[in-house]
Amino acid sequence: MVSSAHHLEFLRAGIKSASAFKTPKTLNRPAWAVPSLLGRLSLITGDGSTSAAAQLIATAQHHNEPCVWITRQGYEPYIPDLEATGIAIDALVTIRLSTLQQIARVADLLARSGGIGMMIIDGHEDAPIGLLKRLSKHAAYHHMAVVILAPKTEYSHAFSLIVKAQPTPAGTQHIQAIKDRVKTVPWQHTEFYHAVPGCP
């Protein structure tokens, strides 16, 4: 146990205890918000996954985060949907690629660069586990949000957050946590459903 006199000497010498370097608590943050996704690899499933991702992009852009949307050719997000959420289309980098292998390579390179605040990956196929591990590492290192859109959950252990997004007849979007390593208590979130009918 360090005496108060020794503690004062340590402070004068610039030496701090480990408690002074504690990571700020994130438990009070909203579970479904851009700040809560930074530094994490997340997965969105469900019929409303595209709309939920668009809402995240709009919010990230509002906070001046550079955003990119990577997808397969022929599966590009519907522009009126994106505009309805408030996305600045001219500021959104959209990359259309032919194969999952190309998507994996480009996503890895962009995430490794650290120049992206939020990345949406909609490959319409299960991403290989090796890519998921690399993206998780890059997200944590660069404090960026990497979000995968997928029809089902594969390699669930690779994701820090998994949610299901489902539109409701009342015109809202229901977000339910399936897995969350940060928020141990089950949670759900409801937001306005911006998508054009028939185009989730």
C-alpha positions, 0 to 999 in steps of 0.5 A, a space after each residue: 500500500 502506497 502512503 500519501 507522501 509517496 503518492 504525492 511524489 509519484 504525481 510530481 514525477 508524472 507517474 500515475 496509477 493504473 486506475 487513471 487509464 481506465 477506458 471510458 465506460 460505454 454501458 450508458 450509450 444507446 445500444 443502437 447508435 453509431 458511437 456504440 458500433 465504432 470499433 466493432 464488427 456487426 451483423 444485420 439480418 432480417 428484411 429491414 437490414 438495408 433500411 437499418 444500414 441506411 439509417 446508420 450511414 445517414 447518422 454517421 455522415 451527420 457526424 462527418 464520418 467518411 462512409 462506404 457501401 460495398 455491394 455485389 453488382 445488381 444488388 445496389 441499394 435503392 437510391 430513393 431509400 437512401 435519400 429518404 433516410 437523409 443520406 448525402 448521396 454525393 458523399 457516399 462512396 459506393 463500390 460495386 463488385 462482381 464476386 465475393 472474392 473482390 468484395 473481400 479484398 477491397 473491404 480488407 484494403 479499405 478497412 486496413 487504411 483507416 480512412 473510413 468511419 463506417 463501412 457497410 458490406 452487402 455481399 449477398 453471400 456468407 463472408 469467409 471467416 478469415 475476412 471477418 477476423 481481419 475486419 474485426 481487427 481493423 475495426 478495433 484498431 482504427 475505431 471504425 464501424 464495420 457492418 455486414 448485411 446477411 440473410 442468415 447468421 454464420 460464424 456468429 463468434 466473429 461478430 461483436 454485435 448481431 441484430 435482426 431488423 424487421 419492418 412492422 405494419 405500423 411503419 416502424 423498424 424493429 431492431 432486436 439484439 441477438 448477440 451483444 458483447 458490450 450490452 449483456 442485457 437483452 435489448 430492442 430498439 424501434 425506429 421510423 421505417 424510411 424505406 419505400 414500400 417493397 424496397 427494404 
